[in-house]
């Protein structure tokens, strides 16, 4: 089948064209015939104009690509290999929400033909592909796994805003329901992944490998966050402690911060869910999640205490929050913990304004009822530098002093300025 893809006698469909699916589809389209499918018509219209709705890729990324974008499910029936890269999040109760994944499986199930292959890239818990998705594929197609079609799993490793680690530069894990499909996937992904291919022994191993990548990072950051809380009570600068400890060769330099986004703050709940299904109640993973989810409240309380300590009435204070996206230099606001910080500040009756050069104001207003300000009017009692956007990293002392009145208070969450010892600014960082 690989030769047929190379000769473009068969095509590949990528279902879900977000920050994972679109760059994958474009890389594939430099070697194969690709159908890019997304249910959002407005996004598809932008991509047809060589515009990435996620603002991650330049127009040049669309050049020399044999790809057809569509929002019509019937169009994917032409494909023989289906790659599903839809988001997997959690609901308000932190339970995995498989709705997008299962809906995509329904679309593909209706398009499946004997001999086809379906690959999942979405983050899931171990067993999800075979236990939850395959039955949907079989029900929609009337076909049977192993007899009529095959499945694979190749977890995405895209990091929004990190252009040094694109899909080409990161080792790709592949796993499949049979050896022939495993070899096919290794060759398809190997056509453009320069970092190499790792063949996992089973689909469940590949699923587990993906879900623990972010769980491990979440736990390491939660330790740093807990240490930051402890050291704050002691009057010790956490980042100075990390720099000192980092002189030992085996110390891992993780830093405290707001842990949001669509991966690190979500993936652990998939593992928690599956662990509880087996009868085991995880302790360490859940504890790390509690610490990280509590950081917006900790920072908000600290700011209010600081305002009061300087003789200010919080109800009469104006606070500027700089940055609202879930991480630096991206437009993605999904599961941003800065949103939680803003809500915590508002709960203390503070007057809060939010600025961000990357966030879409309409999207932010629809999702969180938070409005962006275009102009920094000044007269703020405190500034919270919440996201280390490149646009904020060159702001000097005069910039912050001009923004604030009275005794200036700067909460530099990520510690990106060099104003720690400034005599005129009350400076704090995690």
C-alpha positions in Angstrom: 0.0 0.0 0.0 2.9 2.4 0.7 3.9 2.4 -3.0 0.3 3.3 -3.9 0.5 6.3 -1.6 3.8 7.3 -3.1 2.4 7.1 -6.6 -0.7 9.0 -5.3 -3.0 6.2 -6.4 -4.3 6.2 -2.8 -4.8 9.2 -0.6 -4.5 10.0 3.1 -7.2 11.8 5.1 -6.3 13.9 8.2 -9.4 14.5 10.4 -9.1 17.5 12.7 -6.9 20.4 11.5 -6.0 22.1 14.7 -2.5 22.8 16.0 -1.7 19.1 15.6 -3.6 18.1 12.5 -2.7 20.9 10.2 1.1 20.8 10.4 0.9 17.0 10.1 -1.4 17.2 7.1 0.9 19.7 5.3 4.0 17.5 6.0 2.2 14.5 4.6 1.0 16.5 1.6 4.6 17.2 0.5 4.9 13.4 -0.2 1.4 12.1 -0.6 -2.1 13.0 -1.7 -3.9 14.4 1.3 -7.5 15.3 2.2 -7.7 17.7 5.2 -11.0 17.5 7.0 -12.4 19.7 9.8 -15.9 20.2 10.9 -15.5 24.0 11.3 -16.2 25.6 8.0 -14.7 29.0 8.9 -11.4 27.3 9.7 -11.5 25.4 6.4 -12.1 28.6 4.5 -9.0 30.2 6.1 -6.9 27.2 5.2 -8.0 27.3 1.6 -6.5 30.8 1.6 -3.2 29.5 3.1 -4.0 30.9 6.5 -3.4 28.9 9.7 -6.3 29.6 12.1 -4.1 28.8 15.0 -1.5 31.4 13.8 1.3 28.8 14.2 2.3 28.4 10.5 3.1 31.0 7.9 1.5 31.0 4.4 4.7 29.5 3.0 4.0 26.3 4.9 1.2 25.6 2.5 3.4 25.7 -0.6 4.2 22.6 -2.6 1.5 20.6 -0.8 -0.9 18.2 -2.5 -3.8 18.8 -0.2 -7.5 19.5 -0.5 -9.3 21.1 2.5 -12.9 20.2 3.1 -15.7 20.3 5.8 -17.7 17.6 4.0 -17.5 14.2 5.7 -18.3 12.5 2.4 -15.1 13.7 0.9 -12.9 11.5 3.1 -14.4 8.4 1.6 -11.7 8.7 -1.1 -9.0 8.0 1.4 -7.4 4.6 2.4 -5.5 5.8 5.4 -7.3 7.9 8.0 -5.4 9.9 10.7 -7.5 11.2 13.5 -6.0 14.2 15.3 -9.0 15.8 17.2 -8.7 17.4 20.7 -9.4 15.3 23.8 -10.2 17.3 26.8 -12.1 16.8 30.1 -15.5 18.0 31.3 -16.2 20.2 34.3 -15.8 17.2 36.6 -12.4 16.4 35.1 -13.7 13.3 33.4 -12.3 12.5 29.9 -14.5 13.9 27.1 -14.3 11.5 24.2 -17.1 13.1 22.2 -14.8 14.7 19.5 -12.9 11.4 19.2 -15.9 9.2 18.9 -17.6 11.6 16.5 -14.5 11.5 14.3 -14.6 7.7 14.5 -18.2 7.8 13.3 -17.2 9.9 10.3 -14.4 7.5 9.5 -16.5 4.4 10.1 -18.9 5.5 7.4 -16.0 6.0 5.0 -14.1 2.7 5.8 -13.5 0.2 3.0 -11.9 -3.2 3.2 -8.1 -2.9 3.4 -8.2 0.6 4.9 -6.3 1.7 8.0 -7.2 4.2 10.8 -4.6 5.9 12.9 -5.2 7.9 16.1 -3.0 10.7 17.2 -5.2 12.2 20.0 -4.1 11.8 23.6 -6.1 9.0 25.3 -5.8 6.6 28.2 -4.3 3.1 27.5 -6.9 0.9 25.9 -9.0 3.7 24.4 -8.2 3.0 20.8 -9.1 -0.6 20.9 -11.8 -0.6 23.5 -13.7 2.7 22.7 -12.9 3.7 19.1 -12.7 0.4 17.3 -16.3 -0.6 18.2 -17.5 2.7 16.7 -15.5 2.1 13.5 -17.0 -1.4 13.2 -20.5 -0.2 13.9 -20.3 2.5 11.2 -18.6 0.4 8.6 -20.0 -3.1 9.2 -16.4 -4.3 8.9 -14.2 -6.1 11.4 -10.8 -5.2 12.8 -8.2 -7.6 11.7 -10.3 -9.1 9.0 -11.3 -6.0 7.0 -9.3 -3.1 8.3 -6.5 -2.2 10.7 -5.8 0.5 13.3 -2.7 2.2 14.6 -1.7 4.8 17.2 0.9 7.4 16.8 0.7 10.0 19.6 1.2 13.7 18.7 4.1 15.5 20.2 3.4 19.0 19.0 4.2 21.9 21.3 2.5 25.1 20.3 4.8 28.1 19.9 7.9 25.8 19.9 9.2 26.0 16.3 12.4 24.2 17.2 10.6 21.0 17.8 8.2 20.6 14.8 6.7 17.3 13.8 9.8 16.7 11.7 12.3 17.2 14.6 10.7 14.9 17.2 10.9 11.1 17.3 7.6 9.6 16.2 6.1 6.6 18.0 4.0 4.2 15.9 2.0 1.2 17.0 -0.5 -0.9 15.1 -2.9 -3.9 15.4 -0.6 -6.0 13.2 3.0 -6.1 11.9 2.1 -5.1 8.3 0.3 -2.0 9.5 3.1 -1.1 11.8 5.6 -1.2 8.9 3.2 0.8 6.7 2.9 3.6 9.4 6.7 3.6 10.0 7.2 4.2 6.3 4.5 6.8 5.9 5.6 8.9 8.9 9.3 8.1 8.1 8.8 9.9 4.8 9.1 13.3 6.6 10.1 12.7 10.3 13.8 13.4 10.4 14.3 12.5 14.1 13.4 8.9 13.5 10.6 6.4 14.2 10.1 4.3 17.3 8.0 1.1 16.9 6.1 0.4 20.1 5.2 -3.2 20.8 1.5 -2.6 21.3 -1.0 0.2 20.9 -1.6 0.3 24.7 2.2 0.9 25.2 2.1 3.8 22.8 -1.0 5.3 24.4 0.5 5.0 27.9 3.8 6.5 26.7 2.0 9.6 25.5 -0.2 10.1 28.5 2.8 9.9 31.0 4.9 12.4 29.0 2.7 15.3 30.2 1.9 13.6 33.6 5.6 13.5 34.4 6.0 17.2 33.5 2.9 18.1 35.5 4.2 16.4 38.6 7.6 18.0 38.3 6.1 21.5 38.0 3.7 20.8 40.9 6.7 20.0 43.1 8.3 23.4 42.1 5.0 25.1 42.8 4.7 23.6 46.2 8.3 24.6 46.9 7.5 28.1 45.8 4.6 28.3 48.3 6.9 27.0 51.1 9.8 29.3 50.2 7.5 32.3 49.9 6.5 31.8 53.6 10.3 31.7 54.4 11.1 34.8 52.4 13.3 32.8 50.0 13.5 33.4 46.3 12.5 30.1 44.6 14.3 30.8 41.3 17.5 31.6 43.2 17.2 28.3 45.0 16.7 26.5 41.6 19.7 28.2 40.1 21.8 27.1 43.1 20.5 23.5 43.1 21.0 23.4 39.3 24.8 23.4 39.8 24.5 19.7 40.6 24.7 17.5 37.4 21.5 15.5 38.1 19.2 18.2 39.3 16.3 18.8 36.9 15.6 22.5 36.3 11.8 22.7 36.4 10.3 26.0 37.3 7.0 27.0 39.1 4.2 28.5 37.1 0.6 28.4 35.9 0.0 25.0 34.4 -2.7 25.3 31.8 -3.3 24.5 28.2 -4.6 21.5 26.3 -2.0 18.9 27.3 -0.1 19.1 30.6 -3.2 20.2 32.6 -5.5 17.7 31.0 -3.6 14.5 30.2 -3.1 13.4 33.8 -6.9 13.1 34.2 -7.0 10.5 31.5 -4.5 8.3 33.4 -6.4 9.0 36.7 -9.7 7.9 35.0 -8.2 4.7 33.7 -6.4 3.9 37.0 -9.7 4.2 38.9 -11.3 1.9 36.4 -8.8 -0.8 37.4 -9.6 -0.3 41.1 -6.6 1.8 42.0 -7.0 5.3 43.4 -3.8 7.3 42.4 -2.3 9.6 45.1 0.7 11.3 43.7 -0.8 12.3 40.3 -3.9 13.7 41.9 -1.9 15.6 44.5 0.1 17.2 41.8 -3.0 18.3 40.0 -4.4 19.9 43.1 -1.3 21.9 43.7 -1.1 23.2 40.1 -4.9 24.0 40.0 -4.5 26.0 43.2 -1.8 28.3 42.0 -4.1 31.0 40.6 -5.7 31.3 44.0 -2.4 31.4 45.7 -1.1 34.2 43.5 -4.3 36.3 43.8 -4.3 36.0 47.6 -0.6 37.1 47.6 -1.3 40.1 45.5 -4.2 41.2 47.7 -2.1 40.8 50.8 0.6 42.9 49.2 -1.8 45.6 48.3 -3.1 45.8 51.8 0.4 45.8 53.2 1.2 48.9 51.2 -1.9 50.7 52.6 -4.1 50.2 49.6 -7.8 49.2 49.6 -8.2 46.3 47.1 -11.7 47.4 46.2 -10.3 50.7 44.9 -7.3 49.2 43.2 -6.7 48.8 39.4 -4.7 45.8 38.3 -3.3 45.1 34.9 -2.8 41.5 33.9 -0.3 41.1 31.0 -0.9 37.9 29.0 -4.0 35.7 29.0 -3.0 32.8 26.6 -2.0 29.5 28.2 1.7 29.9 27.2 4.0 32.4 25.6 3.8 33.5 22.0 0.7 31.5 21.1 -2.9 32.6 20.6 -4.5 29.5 22.3 -6.6 30.4 25.3 -8.0 27.0 26.0 -7.7 26.0 29.7 -5.6 29.1 30.4 -4.9 29.3 34.1 -4.4 33.1 33.7 -8.2 33.1 33.2 -8.5 31.5 36.6 -6.2 34.1 38.0 -8.2 36.9 36.6 -11.4 35.4 38.1 -9.7 35.1 41.5 -8.7 38.7 41.4 -12.2 39.8 40.4 -13.5 37.8 43.3 -11.5 40.1 45.6 -13.3 43.1 44.1 -10.2 44.3 42.3 -10.7 46.3 39.0 -8.8 44.2 36.5 -7.8 45.0 32.9 -6.2 42.3 30.6 -3.8 42.9 27.8 -2.4 40.3 25.3 -0.9 40.8 21.9 -1.7 37.3 20.7 -5.2 36.4 22.0 -8.2 37.0 19.9 -10.5 39.4 21.7 -13.7 38.0 20.3 -12.7 34.5 21.2 -11.8 35.5 24.7 -15.0 37.3 25.2 -17.1 34.4 23.9 -15.2 31.8 25.9 -14.7 33.5 29.2 -16.5 36.9 29.2 -13.2 38.6 29.6 -12.5 41.7 27.5 -9.0 42.7 26.3 -7.8 46.3 26.4 -5.8 47.6 23.5 -4.3 50.6 25.3 -2.4 50.6 28.6 -3.9 53.7 30.2 -1.6 53.8 33.3 -2.6 54.5 36.8 -2.5 50.9 37.9 -1.8 49.9 41.5 -0.2 46.7 40.4 0.9 44.9 37.3 0.8 41.1 36.9 3.2 39.9 34.2 1.5 36.5 33.7 2.7 35.3 30.3 6.3 35.7 29.0 5.3 36.8 25.5 8.3 38.0 23.5 6.5 41.3 23.2 6.8 41.7 27.0 10.4 40.6 27.4 12.0 43.8 26.3 10.0 46.1 28.6 12.3 48.1 30.8 12.0 49.8 34.2 10.6 53.0 32.8 7.8 51.1 31.1 6.5 49.6 34.3 7.0 52.7 36.4 4.9 54.7 33.9 2.1 52.2 34.1 1.7 52.4 37.9 0.8 54.9 40.6 1.7 55.1 44.3 4.0 52.3 45.4 4.4 50.2 42.2 3.8 46.5 42.6 5.1 44.1 39.9 4.2 40.4 40.1 6.5 38.9 37.5 5.1 35.3 37.5 7.8 33.8 35.3 10.6 36.1 36.4 11.4 37.5 33.0 12.4 41.0 34.1 15.6 42.1 35.9 13.7 44.3 38.4 14.0 42.1 41.5 16.3 44.6 43.3 14.8 47.8 42.0 14.4 50.2 45.0 11.3 51.8 43.5 9.3 48.7 42.7 7.8 46.1 45.0 8.7 43.0 43.1 7.5 39.4 43.5 7.9 36.3 41.4 7.1 32.6 41.9 
